[in-house]
Amino acid sequence: MKEYQTYAEFWPHYLREHSKPATRAWHYFGTVAALAVLVFALVTGSWWFLLGAVICGYFFAWVSHGFIEHNKPATFTYPLWSLFSDFRMLFCFVTGRMDQELARAGVDRSSAQK
């Protein structure tokens, strides 16, 4: 794997590693679930749920890489950039900018559908 020196270099790589719509969908679900569990932990003061938030976020992402994308999650090599990218990817999806970002990263949407 190439080493990335800047986040600007890493972001297109991250998107290429999430080229399949199903992979991104699992990431969106995991990120939203993690945020919901985090809010629950903060509101109720049930701090054990903080661990649940982490598990939610990573479980769905890792499942998608293992069974859909068939690649190694970037979390293992670039943990902070990957975490930030999960939220950035969700934001791009919610704001309708994901197709632009994928095109800019060179993700061929026709082959990614398979």
DSSP file (Angstrom, degrees, kcal/mol; ACC not computed):
  #  RESIDUE AA STRUCTURE BP1 BP2  ACC     N-H-->O    O-->H-N    N-H-->O    O-->H-N    TCO  KAPPA ALPHA  PHI   PSI    X-CA   Y-CA   Z-CA
    1    1 A M              0   0    0      0, 0.0     2,-0.1     0, 0.0     0, 0.0   0.000 360.0 360.0 360.0 137.2    0.0    0.0    0.0
    2    2 A K        -     0   0    0      1,-0.1     2,-0.4     0, 0.0     0, 0.0  -0.410 360.0-120.9 -67.7 143.8    1.2    3.5   -0.9
    3    3 A E        -     0   0    0     -2,-0.1     2,-0.5     2,-0.0    -1,-0.1  -0.757  22.6-147.3 -87.6 133.4    2.0    5.8    2.1
    4    4 A Y        -     0   0    0     -2,-0.4     3,-0.1     1,-0.1     4,-0.0  -0.876  14.4-172.6-104.2 129.9    0.0    9.0    2.1
    5    5 A Q  S    S+     0   0    0     -2,-0.5     2,-0.3     1,-0.1    -1,-0.1   0.721  71.0  33.3 -91.7 -25.4    1.7   12.1    3.5
    6    6 A T  S  > S-     0   0    0      1,-0.1     4,-1.6     0, 0.0     3,-0.4  -0.911  74.8-123.1-131.5 157.4   -1.4   14.4    3.4
    7    7 A Y  H  > S+     0   0    0     -2,-0.3     4,-2.6     1,-0.2    -1,-0.1   0.859 111.6  63.6 -65.6 -34.1   -5.1   14.0    3.9
    8    8 A A  H  4 S+     0   0    0      1,-0.2    -1,-0.2     2,-0.2    -4,-0.0   0.843 107.4  43.2 -59.8 -33.4   -5.6   15.5    0.4
    9    9 A E  H  > S+     0   0    0     -3,-0.4     4,-0.9     2,-0.1    -1,-0.2   0.843 114.1  51.6 -76.4 -35.2   -3.8   12.5   -1.0
   10   10 A F  H  X S+     0   0    0     -4,-1.6     4,-2.7     1,-0.2     3,-0.2   0.886  95.3  68.1 -71.8 -40.3   -5.5   10.0    1.3
   11   11 A W  H  X S+     0   0    0     -4,-2.6     4,-2.2     1,-0.2     5,-0.2   0.878 100.7  46.5 -54.1 -48.6   -9.2   11.1    0.5
   12   12 A P  H  > S+     0   0    0      0, 0.0     4,-2.2     0, 0.0    -1,-0.2   0.899 113.3  50.9 -61.9 -37.3   -9.2    9.8   -3.1
   13   13 A H  H  X S+     0   0    0     -4,-0.9     4,-1.9    -3,-0.2    -2,-0.2   0.934 108.3  52.4 -61.0 -45.6   -7.7    6.6   -2.0
   14   14 A Y  H  < S+     0   0    0     -4,-2.7     4,-0.3     1,-0.2    -1,-0.2   0.917 109.8  48.5 -57.0 -45.4  -10.3    6.2    0.7
   15   15 A L  H >< S+     0   0    0     -4,-2.2     3,-1.2     1,-0.2    -1,-0.2   0.887 108.9  52.6 -65.0 -38.9  -13.1    6.7   -1.9
   16   16 A R  H >< S+     0   0    0     -4,-2.2     3,-0.9     1,-0.3    -1,-0.2   0.838 105.9  54.7 -65.5 -30.9  -11.5    4.2   -4.2
   17   17 A E  T 3< S+     0   0    0     -4,-1.9    -1,-0.3     1,-0.3    -2,-0.2   0.536 112.0  45.6 -77.1  -6.0  -11.5    1.7   -1.3
   18   18 A H  T <  S+     0   0    0     -3,-1.2    -1,-0.3    -4,-0.3     6,-0.2  -0.301  74.0 133.4-125.8  44.7  -15.2    2.3   -1.0
   19   19 A S    <   +     0   0    0     -3,-0.9    -1,-0.1     4,-0.1    -2,-0.1   0.755  48.4  80.9 -74.0 -25.2  -16.1    2.1   -4.6
   20   20 A K  S >> S-     0   0    0      1,-0.1     4,-1.9    -3,-0.1     3,-0.5  -0.674  76.2-136.7 -88.5 133.9  -19.2   -0.1   -4.2
   21   21 A P  H 3> S+     0   0    0      0, 0.0     4,-2.5     0, 0.0     5,-0.1   0.855 104.4  56.3 -55.3 -37.0  -22.5    1.5   -3.2
   22   22 A A  H 3> S+     0   0    0      2,-0.2     4,-2.3     1,-0.2     5,-0.2   0.886 104.7  52.4 -65.0 -37.2  -23.2   -1.3   -0.8
   23   23 A T  H <> S+     0   0    0     -3,-0.5     4,-2.0     1,-0.2    -1,-0.2   0.945 111.4  46.1 -61.4 -47.6  -19.9   -0.7    1.0
   24   24 A R  H  X S+     0   0    0     -4,-1.9     4,-2.9     1,-0.2    -2,-0.2   0.893 109.9  54.9 -63.0 -39.0  -20.8    3.0    1.4
   25   25 A A  H  X S+     0   0    0     -4,-2.5     4,-2.5     1,-0.2    -1,-0.2   0.915 107.8  48.6 -61.8 -43.1  -24.3    2.1    2.6
   26   26 A W  H  X S+     0   0    0     -4,-2.3     4,-2.5     1,-0.2    -1,-0.2   0.887 112.2  50.0 -63.6 -37.9  -23.0   -0.1    5.3
   27   27 A H  H  X S+     0   0    0     -4,-2.0     4,-2.7     2,-0.2     5,-0.2   0.923 109.8  50.2 -65.7 -43.9  -20.6    2.7    6.4
   28   28 A Y  H  X S+     0   0    0     -4,-2.9     4,-2.6     1,-0.2     5,-0.3   0.939 112.2  47.7 -59.4 -46.3  -23.4    5.2    6.4
   29   29 A F  H  X S+     0   0    0     -4,-2.5     4,-2.8     1,-0.2     5,-0.2   0.934 113.4  47.5 -60.8 -46.6  -25.5    2.9    8.6
   30   30 A G  H  X S+     0   0    0     -4,-2.5     4,-2.4     2,-0.2    -1,-0.2   0.885 112.7  48.7 -63.1 -39.8  -22.6    2.3   11.0
   31   31 A T  H  X S+     0   0    0     -4,-2.7     4,-2.2     2,-0.2    -1,-0.2   0.923 114.1  45.0 -67.5 -44.5  -21.7    5.9   11.3
   32   32 A V  H  X S+     0   0    0     -4,-2.6     4,-2.4    -5,-0.2    -2,-0.2   0.912 114.1  49.7 -65.9 -41.8  -25.3    7.0   11.9
   33   33 A A  H  X S+     0   0    0     -4,-2.8     4,-2.5    -5,-0.3     5,-0.2   0.915 110.2  50.8 -62.2 -42.4  -25.8    4.1   14.4
   34   34 A A  H  X S+     0   0    0     -4,-2.4     4,-2.4     1,-0.2    -1,-0.2   0.910 110.5  49.0 -62.1 -42.3  -22.5    5.1   16.2
   35   35 A L  H  X S+     0   0    0     -4,-2.2     4,-2.5     2,-0.2    -1,-0.2   0.905 111.0  50.3 -63.7 -41.0  -23.7    8.7   16.5
   36   36 A A  H  X S+     0   0    0     -4,-2.4     4,-2.3     2,-0.2    -2,-0.2   0.918 112.3  46.1 -63.4 -44.0  -27.1    7.6   17.8
   37   37 A V  H  X S+     0   0    0     -4,-2.5     4,-2.5     2,-0.2    -1,-0.2   0.878 111.4  53.3 -67.4 -37.1  -25.5    5.4   20.5
   38   38 A L  H  X S+     0   0    0     -4,-2.4     4,-2.3    -5,-0.2    -2,-0.2   0.930 109.7  47.4 -61.7 -46.3  -23.0    8.2   21.3
   39   39 A V  H  X S+     0   0    0     -4,-2.5     4,-2.8     1,-0.2     5,-0.2   0.917 111.2  51.9 -61.2 -43.5  -25.9   10.6   21.9
   40   40 A F  H  X S+     0   0    0     -4,-2.3     4,-2.6     1,-0.2     6,-0.4   0.921 109.4  49.9 -58.8 -44.5  -27.7    8.0   24.0
   41   41 A A  H  X S+     0   0    0     -4,-2.5     4,-1.7     1,-0.2     5,-0.5   0.908 113.6  45.7 -61.1 -42.6  -24.6    7.6   26.1
   42   42 A L  H  < S+     0   0    0     -4,-2.3    -2,-0.2     2,-0.2    -1,-0.2   0.896 115.4  45.9 -69.0 -40.6  -24.3   11.3   26.6
   43   43 A V  H  < S+     0   0    0     -4,-2.8    -2,-0.2     1,-0.2    -1,-0.2   0.903 123.1  33.5 -70.3 -41.3  -28.0   11.9   27.4
   44   44 A T  H  < S-     0   0    0     -4,-2.6    -2,-0.2    -5,-0.2    -1,-0.2   0.659  98.7-127.9 -91.0 -16.6  -28.3    9.0   29.8
   45   45 A G     <  +     0   0    0     -4,-1.7     2,-1.5    -5,-0.3    -3,-0.2   0.657  60.0 144.1  75.1  14.2  -24.8    9.1   31.3
   46   46 A S    >   -     0   0    0     -5,-0.5     3,-2.0    -6,-0.4     4,-0.2  -0.675  27.1-176.6 -86.5  87.3  -24.5    5.3   30.5
   47   47 A W  T >> S+     0   0    0     -2,-1.5     3,-1.6     1,-0.3     4,-0.5   0.688  71.1  72.8 -67.2 -19.2  -20.8    5.5   29.7
   48   48 A W  H >> S+     0   0    0      1,-0.3     4,-1.0     2,-0.2     3,-0.8   0.774  86.1  68.4 -63.2 -23.7  -20.6    1.9   28.7
   49   49 A F  H <> S+     0   0    0     -3,-2.0     4,-2.0     1,-0.2    -1,-0.3   0.681  82.4  72.8 -71.2 -15.4  -22.5    2.8   25.6
   50   50 A L  H <> S+     0   0    0     -3,-1.6     4,-1.7    -4,-0.2    -1,-0.2   0.905  97.4  49.3 -61.0 -39.8  -19.5    4.8   24.4
   51   51 A L  H <X S+     0   0    0     -3,-0.8     4,-2.5    -4,-0.5    -1,-0.2   0.890 107.5  55.1 -63.7 -38.9  -17.9    1.4   23.7
   52   52 A G  H  X S+     0   0    0     -4,-1.0     4,-2.7     1,-0.2    -2,-0.2   0.862 103.7  54.6 -61.8 -36.5  -21.1    0.5   21.9
   53   53 A A  H  X S+     0   0    0     -4,-2.0     4,-2.3     2,-0.2    -1,-0.2   0.921 109.6  46.6 -63.5 -43.5  -20.7    3.6   19.7
   54   54 A V  H  X S+     0   0    0     -4,-1.7     4,-2.2     2,-0.2     5,-0.3   0.927 112.8  49.7 -64.2 -44.5  -17.2    2.5   18.7
   55   55 A I  H  X S+     0   0    0     -4,-2.5     4,-3.1     1,-0.2     5,-0.3   0.924 110.7  49.9 -62.0 -44.9  -18.3   -1.1   18.0
   56   56 A C  H  X S+     0   0    0     -4,-2.7     4,-1.4     1,-0.2     5,-0.3   0.942 111.0  49.5 -57.8 -48.8  -21.3    0.1   15.9
   57   57 A G  H  X S+     0   0    0     -4,-2.3     4,-0.8     1,-0.2    -1,-0.2   0.905 120.7  33.3 -59.9 -44.3  -19.0    2.3   13.8
   58   58 A Y  H  X S+     0   0    0     -4,-2.2     4,-3.0    -5,-0.2     5,-0.3   0.856 109.9  62.7 -84.6 -35.8  -16.4   -0.3   13.1
   59   59 A F  H  X S+     0   0    0     -4,-3.1     4,-2.4    -5,-0.3     5,-0.2   0.949 108.1  40.9 -56.5 -53.7  -18.5   -3.4   12.9
   60   60 A F  H  X S+     0   0    0     -4,-1.4     4,-1.9    -5,-0.3    -1,-0.2   0.874 116.6  50.3 -66.3 -37.0  -20.6   -2.4    9.9
   61   61 A A  H  X S+     0   0    0     -4,-0.8     4,-1.9    -5,-0.3    -1,-0.2   0.944 112.4  45.7 -65.0 -47.6  -17.6   -0.9    8.1
   62   62 A W  H  X S+     0   0    0     -4,-3.0     4,-2.3     1,-0.2    -2,-0.2   0.873 109.9  54.4 -67.4 -36.7  -15.4   -3.9    8.6
   63   63 A V  H  X S+     0   0    0     -4,-2.4     4,-2.7    -5,-0.3     5,-0.4   0.931 108.2  50.7 -59.8 -44.0  -18.2   -6.3    7.5
   64   64 A S  H  X>S+     0   0    0     -4,-1.9     5,-2.6     1,-0.2     4,-1.8   0.873 110.6  48.2 -64.6 -36.4  -18.6   -4.3    4.3
   65   65 A H  I  <>S+     0   0    0     -4,-1.9     5,-1.4     3,-0.2     6,-1.4   0.890 115.9  44.5 -70.4 -37.0  -14.9   -4.5    3.6
   66   66 A G  I  <5S+     0   0    0     -4,-2.3    -2,-0.2     4,-0.2    -1,-0.2   0.890 127.9  23.5 -73.2 -40.2  -14.7   -8.2    4.2
   67   67 A F  I  <5S+     0   0    0     -4,-2.7    -3,-0.2    -5,-0.2    -2,-0.2   0.649 134.6  23.1-106.0 -17.7  -17.8   -9.3    2.4
   68   68 A I  I  <5S+     0   0    0     -4,-1.8    -3,-0.2    -5,-0.4    -4,-0.1   0.786 130.4  27.8-113.2 -58.0  -18.5   -6.6   -0.2
   69   69 A E  I   <S-     0   0    0     -5,-2.6    -4,-0.2     2,-0.1    -3,-0.2   0.772  84.2-147.7 -82.3 -26.8  -15.4   -4.7   -1.1
   70   70 A H      < +     0   0    0     -5,-1.4     2,-0.3    -6,-0.4    -4,-0.2   0.921  57.0 109.4  57.3  49.2  -12.9   -7.5   -0.3
   71   71 A N  S    S-     0   0    0     -6,-1.4    -1,-0.2   -54,-0.1    -2,-0.1  -0.912  76.2 -89.2-142.9 172.2  -10.1   -5.2    0.9
   72   72 A K        -     0   0    0     -2,-0.3   -10,-0.0    -3,-0.1    -6,-0.0  -0.703  48.0-110.3 -86.3 128.9   -8.4   -4.2    4.1
   73   73 A P    >   -     0   0    0      0, 0.0     3,-1.3     0, 0.0     4,-0.3  -0.310  16.2-133.4 -58.5 138.1  -10.0   -1.3    6.0
   74   74 A A  G >> S+     0   0    0      1,-0.3     4,-3.4     2,-0.2     3,-1.1   0.658  95.3  85.3 -66.1 -15.4   -7.9    1.8    5.9
   75   75 A T  G 34 S+     0   0    0      1,-0.3    -1,-0.3     2,-0.2     7,-0.1   0.832  82.5  58.5 -55.0 -34.4   -8.6    2.1    9.6
   76   76 A F  G <4 S+     0   0    0     -3,-1.3    -1,-0.3     1,-0.2    -2,-0.2   0.797 119.8  25.8 -70.3 -27.8   -5.7   -0.2   10.3
   77   77 A T  T <4 S+     0   0    0     -3,-1.1    -2,-0.2    -4,-0.3    -1,-0.2   0.784 137.4  23.9-103.3 -36.4   -3.1    2.0    8.6
   78   78 A Y     X  +     0   0    0     -4,-3.4     4,-2.5     1,-0.1     5,-0.2  -0.621  68.6 167.0-130.9  71.0   -4.7    5.5    8.9
   79   79 A P  H  > S+     0   0    0      0, 0.0     4,-2.1     0, 0.0     5,-0.1   0.891  76.2  39.9 -60.7 -45.6   -7.1    5.4   11.9
   80   80 A L  H  > S+     0   0    0      2,-0.2     4,-2.5     1,-0.2     5,-0.2   0.919 117.3  47.6 -73.4 -41.9   -7.7    9.2   12.3
   81   81 A W  H  > S+     0   0    0      1,-0.2     4,-2.3     2,-0.2    -1,-0.2   0.877 113.0  50.9 -64.5 -35.9   -8.0   10.0    8.6
   82   82 A S  H  X S+     0   0    0     -4,-2.5     4,-2.2     2,-0.2    -2,-0.2   0.918 109.8  48.9 -67.0 -43.5  -10.3    7.0    8.2
   83   83 A L  H  X S+     0   0    0     -4,-2.1     4,-1.5    -5,-0.2    -2,-0.2   0.946 113.8  46.0 -60.7 -48.6  -12.5    8.1   11.0
   84   84 A F  H  X S+     0   0    0     -4,-2.5     4,-2.4     1,-0.2    -1,-0.2   0.898 111.2  53.9 -59.9 -40.7  -12.7   11.6    9.6
   85   85 A S  H  X S+     0   0    0     -4,-2.3     4,-3.2     1,-0.2     5,-0.2   0.838 101.0  59.0 -66.7 -33.7  -13.4   10.2    6.2
   86   86 A D  H  X S+     0   0    0     -4,-2.2     4,-2.0     2,-0.2    -1,-0.2   0.939 111.5  41.4 -58.1 -45.5  -16.3    8.2    7.4
   87   87 A F  H  X S+     0   0    0     -4,-1.5     4,-2.5     2,-0.2    -2,-0.2   0.886 114.8  50.9 -70.3 -38.2  -18.0   11.4    8.5
   88   88 A R  H  X S+     0   0    0     -4,-2.4     4,-2.7     2,-0.2    -2,-0.2   0.915 109.9  50.3 -64.2 -42.2  -16.9   13.2    5.4
   89   89 A M  H  X S+     0   0    0     -4,-3.2     4,-2.2     2,-0.2    -2,-0.2   0.915 111.2  48.4 -62.9 -43.2  -18.3   10.5    3.2
   90   90 A L  H  X S+     0   0    0     -4,-2.0     4,-2.8    -5,-0.2    -1,-0.2   0.919 111.6  50.2 -61.8 -43.6  -21.6   10.6    5.1
   91   91 A F  H  X S+     0   0    0     -4,-2.5     4,-2.2     1,-0.2     6,-0.2   0.915 110.0  49.9 -61.8 -43.8  -21.8   14.3    4.8
   92   92 A C  H  <>S+     0   0    0     -4,-2.7     5,-2.7     2,-0.2     6,-1.1   0.889 112.3  48.5 -62.1 -39.2  -21.1   14.1    1.0
   93   93 A F  H ><5S+     0   0    0     -4,-2.2     3,-1.2     4,-0.2    -2,-0.2   0.950 112.4  46.9 -63.9 -49.9  -23.9   11.6    0.7
   94   94 A V  H 3<5S+     0   0    0     -4,-2.8    -2,-0.2     1,-0.3    -1,-0.2   0.840 115.4  46.2 -63.4 -34.5  -26.4   13.6    2.7
   95   95 A T  T 3<5S-     0   0    0     -4,-2.2    -1,-0.3    -5,-0.2    -2,-0.2   0.391 114.6-114.0 -92.1   3.8  -25.6   16.8    0.8
   96   96 A G  T < 5S+     0   0    0     -3,-1.2     4,-0.2    -4,-0.3    -3,-0.2   0.700  86.5 112.2  76.6  19.6  -25.7   15.1   -2.7
   97   97 A R     >< +     0   0    0     -5,-2.7     4,-2.1    -6,-0.2    -4,-0.2   0.392  41.6  96.8-104.3   2.7  -22.0   15.5   -3.4
   98   98 A M  H  > S+     0   0    0     -6,-1.1     4,-2.7     1,-0.2     5,-0.2   0.903  81.1  53.8 -63.3 -41.7  -20.9   11.9   -3.3
   99   99 A D  H  > S+     0   0    0      1,-0.2     4,-2.4     2,-0.2    -1,-0.2   0.907 109.7  49.0 -59.7 -41.0  -21.1   11.4   -7.1
  100  100 A Q  H  > S+     0   0    0     -4,-0.2     4,-2.5     2,-0.2    -1,-0.2   0.930 112.1  47.9 -61.3 -46.4  -18.8   14.4   -7.6
  101  101 A E  H  X S+     0   0    0     -4,-2.1     4,-1.7     1,-0.2    -2,-0.2   0.896 111.7  49.8 -63.9 -40.7  -16.3   13.2   -5.1
  102  102 A L  H  <>S+     0   0    0     -4,-2.7     5,-2.7     2,-0.2     4,-0.5   0.918 111.4  48.7 -64.3 -43.2  -16.3    9.7   -6.5
  103  103 A A  H ><5S+     0   0    0     -4,-2.4     3,-1.1     1,-0.2    -2,-0.2   0.912 110.2  51.2 -62.9 -42.4  -15.7   11.0  -10.0
  104  104 A R  H 3<5S+     0   0    0     -4,-2.5    -1,-0.2     1,-0.3    -2,-0.2   0.831 109.0  51.7 -63.3 -32.3  -12.9   13.3   -8.8
  105  105 A A  T 3<5S-     0   0    0     -4,-1.7    -1,-0.3    -5,-0.2    -2,-0.2   0.518 119.1-112.0 -82.7  -5.2  -11.3   10.2   -7.1
  106  106 A G  T < 5 +     0   0    0     -3,-1.1     2,-0.6    -4,-0.5    -3,-0.2   0.738  58.2 160.8  82.6  22.9  -11.5    8.3  -10.4
  107  107 A V      < -     0   0    0     -5,-2.7     2,-1.0    -6,-0.2    -1,-0.3  -0.700  37.1-139.3 -80.4 119.5  -14.1    5.7   -9.2
  108  108 A D     >  -     0   0    0     -2,-0.6     4,-1.9     1,-0.2     3,-0.3  -0.696  13.5-162.7 -79.5 105.2  -15.7    4.1  -12.3
  109  109 A R  H  > S+     0   0    0     -2,-1.0     4,-0.8     1,-0.2    -1,-0.2   0.792  83.3  57.8 -64.9 -28.6  -19.3    4.0  -11.2
  110  110 A S  H  4 S+     0   0    0      1,-0.2     3,-0.4     2,-0.2     4,-0.3   0.915 112.8  38.4 -70.6 -40.9  -20.3    1.4  -13.8
  111  111 A S  H >4 S+     0   0    0     -3,-0.3     3,-0.9     1,-0.2    -1,-0.2   0.765 109.8  62.6 -79.1 -23.8  -17.7   -1.2  -12.7
  112  112 A A  H 3< S+     0   0    0     -4,-1.9    -1,-0.2     1,-0.2    -2,-0.2   0.714  90.5  68.2 -72.8 -19.1  -18.3   -0.3   -9.0
  113  113 A Q  T 3<        0   0    0     -4,-0.8    -1,-0.2    -3,-0.4    -2,-0.2   0.743 360.0 360.0 -70.4 -22.3  -21.9   -1.4   -9.3
  114  114 A K    <         0   0    0     -3,-0.9    -1,-0.2    -4,-0.3    -2,-0.1   0.466 360.0 360.0 -78.4 360.0  -20.9   -5.1   -9.7
